Structure formats: C-alpha cells, structure tokens
Amino acid sequence: MRICGLIYIDWVLKMNSFMLIVQRSRGMPLLIFIFLFLFSSISPSYGYDPLDPQANITITWDLMLDNGDTYDVRVSIYNFQLFRHVERPGWKLSWTWRGDEAIWDMWGAEATQQGNCSRFRGQVLPHCCEKRPEIVDLIPGAAYNKQFANCCKGGVLTSMTQDPTMYFATFRMNVNKPSSGNNAGYFMPLNFNLGLPGYTCGEAFQVPPTRFREDGSRRRTQALETWNVTCIYSQFRASPTPKCCVSLSAFYNSTIVPCPQCSCACEELAGAKCVKPGETPPLLELPHANEEEPQPLVACSRHMCPTQVHWHVKQSYKEYWRVKITITNLNFVKNYSMWNLVALHPNLRNVTQVFSFNYQPLNSYANINDTGMFWGIQYYNDMLLQSGPSGNVQTEMLLHKDSGIFTFREGWTFPRRISFNGDECVLPPPDQYPTLPNIAHSATATPSILFSLFFFIVLVF
C-alpha cells in the first residue's frame, strides 16, 4: 500500500512539473516538451526543478602554484540554487586521488582523518594521507592561522536569494605530487561527492582559468589551470518520501481541507515513529556539527509529515484579497534555521505587501512572475523551532485583484505548488479544494418561496 502511494505521489509530482513546463513555454512545439518529459521520467536522478532550472552546486578546482614536488590548490564550493540551501551538519567534500598524493597542509578546511602516513619520515607529517579524503569546513572562531577567505561557516551554504554573501565557501591546500609522473593529468582527482543527501556530482571538466581581483580590484591575477565539477540535487534521491504537506481553507467555506492521508508516512506501518498527543517525547541527544542529521520524530497525524504548511484565504476586499500562511514544525528533533518557502501562484505578480516575512519574486522564465520565495526576518523568525507551542511561523499577504483573470472559483485562490527548504510539499487533490457556496440553488428557490407565502396569505384572508 505504501509503495503504491509513493508511486502515485511520484506520478503526480512529475505531471505537475510537466504541466508547468507546457504552460510556461508558449510558442514552442509541444512535441519537444513531451520528449523532454518522457526523457526526464526515465532518468534515475530526477534532478530537474522547473522552478529553478539552472540550480546546481559547482565545485571549482584552481591550480594556483606548481612548486616542483608539491602544488597549491584553491577549492571553492558555490551554491547556485535560488532557494535550496545547505544546513548543518554541512557539506563534506570528498574525492579520489589518481595516485598516492597527500595533503601537506590546509587553510579554511580540514580533513576528518589523517590516515596512514608511515611512508613519510620526519618531524612533521602530512595533514592527510587518505586515498579518498573527506574535507569539512572549519567552524566559526577557528584559529586565525588556519582561516582562509570565505571559510569557517561550519559547512553551511545559504541560497543565492536569502544571503548572497554566504552562498559559497573556499579553502586552500598544499598537495604532495604522486611518486610516479608529474603531468597535469595527475592533478585532477576523480569521483567528487558533497556528502549531502540527494546530490550527485558529475565528472570534472576543464574551463578557462579563474581570474582573481587584488589590490582593491586594480590588479587581476589568474590560476594556472581550472576545473569545474557540477552537482545536482534530486528530492527522490534525498528521501524516499516527501517531507512536508499542505492544508487549505477559505473564509467562504467552513471546510478545512487537511493534508492528504499518508503524505509522508503512515502511522500504522511498522517502523513509523511518532509522538501521540499527551505523550512526552523521549530525551534525545542532538548530533554535533560533524554528525549526521537524526531521523525525524514527528507528532502523530494522518499525514505524518515533519512540516505542515497551511494556506488560508482570509478576506476579500473590492480590489484586494488577503492570504494567511502558517508553517508548523512537527519534528521534535530539529530546528529549521534559514528556512524558506517557495510558492507558485498566478496572482503573485500582484503582491502588494507581505507582513512579517521577507519576500522576493523568482523570475526563472524571463517575464513570467508567478513564483515567489518567503523566508524569515533575521533575529525574529528566521528559525523555525521544534514541535511545540513556538514551533510555527506565520505571515499574511495582500494581493491586488486582476479584473481580467481573477476569480474565487475553481480553487483559483490556492497555490499550484509549494516547496519548503527546497523540497516539494504534497498538495490535496484539486477536487477537494474549498469551493464557493452554490448560490444558484438558493436564488432559484426564492420565487417559489415567495409564491407559497403569497398563496398562504390569500387563503388566510
């Protein structure tokens, strides 16, 4: 049953993505998009996101100096994603050396294991002799002589939209050349991995050397050689099930449409852990910065999702309408720092004001402005706390009505797609959306009521 549910969710997500591409691509042949959709549906990575088509994390490997027996490399990690970020415990970059290279020293990062350095003799041993080293970012407050530009964030990378100054990290290292051969082919290692769930990295490819600015941008230097490695995120690879769901309500209907049943898991299935109402969750030790993220422990519900988003159509004015958005953290073992919410809705082009959240439109397709990103205000609500009385954040949004296309009918006021922290949320089926009251029936019944009342008065008098 659970497998069938996952297949259904997978199919719905792909169909939504396909319809979104077709709607946004006016003037292009439909057959091309059918081919692309079918090609993507059989792809094992499912890495394409129509809301952020250019999303990737790029690793840049700059060969800076060739010292004869050693060489210096500058490695940079850029998060070129509009709304998906890397949170704690952060990235763990690894690769495989082509030969028996060793890292003599590092600045801005460190290897988690030194490895077997017995082949070296002397009072000072290399920093890392592993065939496949695992590199982690330094934590804030690291020793000054070990720091490097744009380091020491604990592996955290923000999205490009939220904080353009924190979306990349850099470190430098001095590497011992392999014992046999010294041509450029030995410099570039293989099999890069970010150590993040859902990310897959491709092969390194050579690009024009990186150029650097110095002396207040008055002088430019450049690397000897540069390679890039591109890493793509897939929600299906990151988690076998979704991580959030959406519920809906409106002022014109008393029905609250809940999250679909078993959106993220099913309570009755073996292995599903949750905390029932009135129970006290077990004491859990949160992981340290270098440990893996714990499995979610959520409040028992029909949907079993760690995060729930509620979209409420609150009021309608003559020229405006108001929406209230509430994000609830139902996970007992995680605080969501630097959280963000992305919504796809046709009327986001007419956003007038957003209260208590930051907001920025995401124009991934030129002049099509139907996608927006919400995130918290620093030091106020930029952290979504664990499940409990304070485990929610909310905002209200005022939108201008477009007389040419606006209507409250057919679920128009509800979002087409919502994602939380870069992962798509499960929406209720469209046929369950709150609908407008059917006033036609009451309007047709009014004459008969008046006629009956008139007939009763005639009989009485």
C-alpha positions as CSV (number, residue, x, y, z in Angstrom):
1,M,0.0,0.0,0.0
2,R,2.8,2.4,0.9
3,I,4.7,1.6,-2.3
4,C,1.5,2.4,-4.4
5,G,1.1,5.6,-2.5
6,L,4.7,6.6,-3.3
7,I,4.3,5.7,-7.0
8,Y,1.1,7.9,-7.0
9,I,2.9,10.8,-5.4
10,D,5.9,10.4,-7.8
11,W,3.5,10.4,-10.8
12,V,1.6,13.5,-9.5
13,L,4.8,15.4,-9.0
14,K,6.1,14.6,-12.5
15,M,2.7,15.5,-14.0
16,N,2.7,18.8,-12.2
17,S,6.2,19.6,-13.4
18,F,5.2,18.7,-17.0
19,M,2.1,20.9,-17.0
20,L,4.1,23.7,-15.5
21,I,6.7,23.5,-18.3
22,V,4.0,23.3,-21.0
23,Q,2.1,26.3,-19.6
24,R,5.3,28.4,-19.4
25,S,6.5,27.6,-22.9
26,R,4.2,29.3,-25.2
27,G,5.2,29.2,-28.9
28,M,7.5,26.2,-28.5
29,P,6.5,22.9,-30.1
30,L,4.6,20.6,-27.8
31,L,6.3,17.5,-29.0
32,I,9.7,18.8,-27.7
33,F,8.3,19.1,-24.2
34,I,6.7,15.7,-24.4
35,F,10.0,14.2,-25.4
36,L,11.8,16.1,-22.6
37,F,9.2,15.0,-20.1
38,L,9.4,11.3,-21.1
39,F,13.2,11.5,-21.0
40,S,13.2,13.0,-17.5
41,S,10.7,10.5,-16.3
42,I,13.1,7.6,-17.0
43,S,16.1,9.5,-15.7
44,P,17.4,7.9,-12.5
45,S,18.3,11.2,-10.9
46,Y,15.1,13.3,-11.2
47,G,17.3,16.3,-10.8
48,Y,15.4,18.9,-12.8
49,D,13.4,21.5,-11.0
50,P,11.1,23.7,-13.2
51,L,11.1,26.4,-10.6
52,D,14.9,26.7,-10.6
53,P,16.0,25.1,-13.9
54,Q,19.7,26.2,-13.6
55,A,20.1,25.0,-10.0
56,N,23.4,23.3,-9.1
57,I,26.3,23.4,-6.7
58,T,29.6,23.9,-8.5
59,I,33.0,22.9,-7.2
60,T,35.9,24.9,-8.7
61,W,39.4,23.4,-8.5
62,D,42.1,26.1,-9.2
63,L,45.7,25.0,-9.6
64,M,47.5,28.1,-8.1
65,L,51.2,27.2,-7.8
66,D,53.4,24.3,-9.0
67,N,56.3,24.0,-6.5
68,G,58.1,21.1,-8.1
69,D,57.4,18.3,-5.5
70,T,54.1,19.9,-4.4
71,Y,51.4,22.2,-5.7
72,D,48.9,24.6,-4.2
73,V,45.2,24.2,-5.0
74,R,42.3,26.6,-4.2
75,V,38.9,24.8,-3.9
76,S,35.6,26.8,-4.0
77,I,32.1,25.5,-3.5
78,Y,29.3,27.7,-5.0
79,N,25.6,27.1,-4.2
80,F,24.0,28.3,-7.4
81,Q,20.5,27.5,-6.2
82,L,17.8,30.1,-5.8
83,F,16.1,28.7,-2.8
84,R,17.7,25.4,-1.7
85,H,20.5,25.8,0.9
86,V,22.9,23.5,2.8
87,E,22.3,23.5,6.5
88,R,24.0,21.8,9.4
89,P,25.9,19.5,9.6
90,G,27.0,21.0,6.3
91,W,28.9,19.7,3.3
92,K,31.6,17.0,3.5
93,L,33.6,17.1,0.3
94,S,35.4,14.0,-0.8
95,W,37.3,12.8,-3.9
96,T,39.6,10.0,-5.0
97,W,43.3,10.8,-5.8
98,R,44.6,9.4,-9.1
99,G,47.9,8.4,-7.4
100,D,49.4,8.4,-3.9
101,E,49.0,12.2,-3.3
102,A,49.0,13.5,0.2
103,I,47.8,16.8,1.6
104,W,50.6,18.5,3.5
105,D,48.7,21.4,4.8
106,M,45.2,23.1,4.6
107,W,43.7,26.5,5.3
108,G,40.0,27.2,5.6
109,A,39.0,23.5,6.0
110,E,40.4,20.2,7.4
111,A,40.3,16.5,6.7
112,T,38.4,14.4,9.1
113,Q,41.1,11.6,9.0
114,Q,44.8,11.9,8.8
115,G,45.2,8.3,7.5
116,N,48.4,6.2,7.2
117,C,51.4,8.5,6.7
118,S,54.0,5.9,7.5
119,R,55.7,6.3,4.1
120,F,56.8,9.8,5.2
121,R,59.7,10.4,7.5
122,G,60.4,13.5,9.5
123,Q,59.2,15.5,12.4
124,V,56.2,16.9,10.5
125,L,53.7,14.5,8.9
126,P,51.2,15.5,6.1
127,H,47.8,16.7,7.1
128,C,46.1,13.8,5.3
129,C,47.3,10.7,3.5
130,E,44.0,9.1,2.7
131,K,43.3,7.9,-0.8
132,R,39.9,9.3,-0.5
133,P,40.0,12.3,1.9
134,E,36.9,13.7,3.5
135,I,37.1,17.5,3.9
136,V,34.9,19.6,6.2
137,D,34.6,23.3,6.7
138,L,36.1,24.9,9.8
139,I,33.7,26.2,12.5
140,P,33.3,29.9,13.3
141,G,36.1,31.1,15.6
142,A,38.8,28.8,14.2
143,A,42.4,29.6,14.7
144,Y,43.4,32.7,12.8
145,N,46.4,31.0,11.1
146,K,44.1,28.3,9.8
147,Q,41.5,30.6,8.3
148,F,41.0,31.4,4.7
149,A,38.8,33.8,2.8
150,N,35.1,32.7,2.9
151,C,35.7,29.9,5.3
152,C,34.6,28.9,8.7
153,K,30.8,28.6,8.3
154,G,30.5,25.1,9.7
155,G,29.6,23.8,6.2
156,V,26.5,25.9,5.9
157,L,25.7,27.5,2.5
158,T,22.7,29.8,2.0
159,S,20.7,30.0,-1.1
160,M,21.6,32.8,-3.5
161,T,18.3,34.6,-2.8
162,Q,18.5,34.6,1.0
163,D,22.1,35.8,1.6
164,P,24.3,36.5,-1.4
165,T,27.4,36.8,0.9
166,M,27.1,33.3,2.4
167,Y,26.4,31.1,-0.6
168,F,30.0,29.9,-1.2
169,A,33.0,28.5,0.7
170,T,36.7,28.4,-0.1
171,F,39.8,26.6,1.2
172,R,43.4,26.1,0.1
173,M,45.7,23.2,0.4
174,N,49.3,22.2,-0.4
175,V,49.4,18.7,-2.1
176,N,52.3,16.3,-2.5
177,K,52.6,15.1,-6.1
178,P,52.3,11.4,-6.8
179,S,55.5,9.3,-6.7
180,S,55.3,8.4,-10.4
181,G,54.6,11.0,-13.1
182,N,54.1,14.8,-12.8
183,N,51.9,15.8,-15.7
184,A,48.7,17.8,-15.3
185,G,46.5,14.7,-15.6
186,Y,47.6,13.6,-12.1
187,F,46.5,16.9,-10.6
188,M,42.7,16.4,-11.0
189,P,41.2,13.7,-8.8
190,L,38.1,11.7,-9.5
191,N,34.7,10.8,-8.0
192,F,33.7,14.0,-6.2
193,N,31.0,13.9,-3.6
194,L,29.5,16.6,-1.5
195,G,28.4,14.2,1.3
196,L,24.9,15.7,1.2
197,P,21.7,13.6,0.7
198,G,20.2,13.9,-2.7
199,Y,23.3,15.4,-4.5
200,T,25.1,13.7,-7.4
201,C,28.3,15.1,-8.9
202,G,29.5,14.7,-12.4
203,E,33.0,14.4,-13.8
204,A,35.5,17.2,-13.7
205,F,35.9,19.3,-16.9
206,Q,38.5,21.9,-17.6
207,V,37.4,25.5,-18.0
208,P,39.3,28.8,-18.7
209,P,41.5,29.7,-15.7
210,T,39.8,31.6,-12.9
211,R,40.7,35.3,-12.6
212,F,41.0,37.0,-9.1
213,R,40.9,40.6,-8.1
214,E,43.6,42.1,-5.9
215,D,44.6,45.5,-4.5
216,G,41.1,46.9,-4.5
217,S,40.3,45.4,-7.9
218,R,43.2,47.4,-9.5
219,R,45.1,44.2,-10.3
220,R,43.9,40.8,-11.7
221,T,45.7,37.5,-11.3
222,Q,44.6,34.1,-12.5
223,A,45.1,30.4,-11.7
224,L,47.4,28.2,-13.8
225,E,44.5,25.8,-14.6
226,T,40.9,25.4,-13.5
227,W,38.4,22.5,-13.4
228,N,34.7,22.6,-12.5
229,V,32.5,19.8,-11.1
230,T,28.7,20.2,-11.2
231,C,26.5,18.6,-8.6
232,I,22.7,18.3,-9.0
233,Y,20.1,17.8,-6.3
234,S,17.2,15.2,-6.5
235,Q,14.4,15.1,-4.0
236,F,13.8,11.5,-4.8
237,R,17.4,10.6,-4.1
238,A,17.4,12.6,-0.9
239,S,14.4,11.0,0.7
240,P,12.1,8.1,-0.4
241,T,9.1,10.0,0.9
242,P,8.1,13.7,1.0
243,K,9.0,15.9,4.0
244,C,6.0,18.3,4.1
245,C,2.4,18.7,3.1
246,V,-0.2,21.5,2.6
247,S,-3.6,22.0,4.0
248,L,-6.2,24.6,2.7
249,S,-9.1,26.7,4.0
250,A,-11.0,29.8,3.0
251,F,-13.4,32.3,4.5
252,Y,-16.2,31.4,2.1
253,N,-16.3,27.7,3.1
254,S,-16.4,26.1,6.5
255,T,-14.4,23.0,5.3
256,I,-10.8,22.8,6.2
257,V,-9.0,20.5,3.7
258,P,-6.3,18.6,5.6
259,C,-3.1,17.2,4.3
260,P,-3.6,14.0,2.2
261,Q,-3.5,10.9,4.3
262,C,-0.1,9.3,4.5
263,S,1.5,12.2,2.7
264,C,4.9,11.4,4.2
265,A,4.3,8.1,6.0
266,C,1.5,6.0,7.5
267,E,1.2,5.8,11.3
268,E,0.0,2.2,11.2
269,L,3.0,0.9,9.3
270,A,5.8,-0.9,11.1
271,G,8.8,1.3,11.8
272,A,6.9,4.6,11.7
273,K,7.8,6.6,14.9
274,C,5.7,9.4,16.2
275,V,4.6,11.0,19.5
276,K,0.9,10.7,20.4
277,P,-1.0,13.7,21.9
278,G,-0.3,13.9,25.7
279,E,2.9,11.8,25.5
280,T,6.3,13.2,26.3
281,P,8.9,12.6,23.5
282,P,12.0,10.6,24.6
283,L,15.0,12.6,25.5
284,L,17.3,12.7,22.5
285,E,20.8,14.0,22.2
286,L,21.1,16.2,19.2
287,P,24.0,15.5,16.9
288,H,27.2,17.5,16.9
289,A,28.2,19.6,13.9
290,N,30.2,16.7,12.3
291,E,27.5,14.0,12.9
292,E,24.6,13.0,10.7
293,E,21.1,14.5,11.0
294,P,18.8,12.4,13.2
295,Q,15.7,10.7,11.8
296,P,12.6,12.8,12.2
297,L,10.4,12.2,15.2
298,V,7.1,13.7,14.4
299,A,3.8,14.3,16.2
300,C,1.3,11.5,15.2
301,S,-1.1,12.7,12.5
302,R,-2.9,11.4,9.5
303,H,-0.1,12.7,7.2
304,M,3.0,12.0,9.4
305,C,5.0,14.9,7.9
306,P,7.7,16.8,9.8
307,T,6.4,20.1,8.3
308,Q,2.9,21.3,7.5
309,V,2.0,24.4,5.5
310,H,-1.5,25.9,5.8
311,W,-2.8,28.3,3.2
312,H,-5.9,30.2,4.3
313,V,-7.8,32.7,2.1
314,K,-8.6,35.1,4.9
315,Q,-10.5,38.1,3.4
316,S,-11.8,39.6,0.1
317,Y,-11.9,43.4,-0.5
318,K,-13.1,45.3,-3.5
319,E,-9.7,45.5,-5.1
320,Y,-7.6,43.2,-2.9
321,W,-7.6,39.8,-1.2
322,R,-5.6,38.6,1.8
323,V,-3.9,35.2,2.4
324,K,-2.5,33.9,5.7
325,I,0.3,31.3,5.5
326,T,1.3,29.2,8.6
327,I,4.3,26.9,8.7
328,T,4.3,24.4,11.5
329,N,7.2,22.3,12.6
330,L,6.0,18.9,13.8
331,N,9.5,17.5,14.2
332,F,10.7,17.0,17.8
333,V,14.4,16.7,17.0
334,K,15.1,19.6,14.6
335,N,15.1,23.4,14.4
336,Y,14.9,24.7,10.9
337,S,17.4,27.5,10.6
338,M,17.4,29.7,7.5
339,W,14.1,28.1,6.4
340,N,12.4,29.2,3.2
341,L,9.1,28.7,1.4
342,V,8.5,28.9,-2.3
343,A,5.0,29.2,-3.8
344,L,3.7,29.1,-7.3
345,H,0.5,31.1,-7.8
346,P,-0.7,33.2,-10.8
347,N,-1.5,36.2,-8.7
348,L,1.9,36.6,-7.1
349,R,2.7,39.1,-9.9
350,N,0.3,41.4,-8.0
351,V,1.7,41.1,-4.5
352,T,1.1,44.4,-2.7
353,Q,2.5,43.7,0.8
354,V,3.9,40.8,2.8
355,F,3.8,41.0,6.6
356,S,6.5,39.6,9.0
357,F,8.3,37.6,6.2
358,N,10.9,38.5,3.6
359,Y,9.6,38.1,0.1
360,Q,11.2,38.1,-3.3
361,P,9.8,37.0,-6.7
362,L,11.7,34.3,-8.6
363,N,11.6,35.1,-12.3
364,S,13.2,32.0,-13.7
365,Y,11.4,32.4,-17.0
366,A,12.0,36.0,-18.1
367,N,8.8,38.0,-17.6
368,I,6.7,35.2,-16.1
369,N,6.2,36.4,-12.5
370,D,4.2,33.6,-10.8
371,T,6.7,32.3,-8.3
372,G,7.8,33.8,-5.0
373,M,10.1,33.0,-2.1
374,F,9.4,33.7,1.5
375,W,11.9,33.5,4.4
376,G,12.2,34.7,8.0
377,I,13.4,38.1,9.2
378,Q,16.8,37.8,10.9
379,Y,16.7,37.5,14.7
380,Y,12.9,37.5,14.6
381,N,11.5,34.4,12.9
382,D,14.4,33.1,10.8
383,M,14.5,29.9,12.9
384,L,11.5,27.5,12.9
385,L,11.7,25.8,16.4
386,Q,11.0,22.2,17.2
387,S,7.4,20.9,17.6
388,G,5.6,22.7,20.4
389,P,3.8,26.0,21.2
390,S,6.5,28.0,19.5
391,G,7.0,25.6,16.6
392,N,5.3,27.7,14.0
393,V,5.8,30.9,12.0
394,Q,3.1,32.8,10.1
395,T,2.5,35.7,7.8
396,E,-0.2,37.5,5.9
397,M,0.0,38.6,2.3
398,L,-2.1,41.3,0.5
399,L,-2.6,40.8,-3.3
400,H,-4.3,43.1,-5.8
401,K,-7.1,41.6,-7.8
402,D,-6.6,41.4,-11.6
403,S,-10.1,42.1,-13.1
404,G,-9.1,40.3,-16.3
405,I,-8.3,36.9,-14.7
406,F,-9.2,37.0,-11.1
407,T,-11.9,34.7,-9.7
408,F,-12.6,32.8,-6.5
409,R,-14.0,29.9,-8.4
410,E,-12.4,26.5,-9.2
411,G,-9.7,26.8,-6.5
412,W,-8.0,29.7,-8.2
413,T,-7.0,31.3,-4.9
414,F,-4.9,28.3,-3.9
415,P,-1.3,27.6,-4.9
416,R,-0.3,25.4,-7.7
417,R,2.9,24.3,-6.0
418,I,4.6,24.8,-2.6
419,S,8.1,23.7,-1.5
420,F,9.7,24.0,1.9
421,N,13.5,24.2,2.1
422,G,13.7,23.2,-1.5
423,D,11.6,20.0,-1.2
424,E,8.2,19.9,-2.8
425,C,5.2,19.6,-0.5
426,V,2.2,17.3,-1.1
427,L,-0.9,19.2,-2.0
428,P,-4.5,18.0,-1.7
429,P,-6.2,16.8,-4.9
430,P,-7.8,19.8,-6.7
431,D,-11.3,18.3,-6.4
432,Q,-11.1,18.7,-2.7
433,Y,-10.3,22.4,-2.7
434,P,-12.8,24.6,-0.7
435,T,-15.4,25.8,-3.2
436,L,-17.7,28.8,-3.2
437,P,-21.2,28.3,-1.8
438,N,-23.7,27.4,-4.6
439,I,-25.9,30.4,-4.5
440,A,-27.7,29.4,-7.7
441,H,-29.9,26.9,-5.9
442,S,-30.9,29.4,-3.3
443,A,-31.6,32.0,-5.9
444,T,-33.9,29.8,-7.9
445,A,-35.7,28.7,-4.8
446,T,-36.6,32.3,-3.8
447,P,-39.5,32.8,-6.2
448,S,-41.2,29.6,-5.1
449,I,-40.9,30.6,-1.5
450,L,-42.5,34.0,-2.3
451,F,-45.3,32.3,-4.2
452,S,-46.0,29.9,-1.4
453,L,-46.1,32.8,1.1
454,F,-48.5,34.8,-1.1
455,F,-50.8,31.8,-1.5
456,F,-50.8,31.2,2.2
457,I,-51.8,34.9,2.8
458,V,-54.6,34.6,0.3
459,L,-56.0,31.5,2.0
460,V,-55.9,33.1,5.4
461,F,-57.6,36.3,4.4
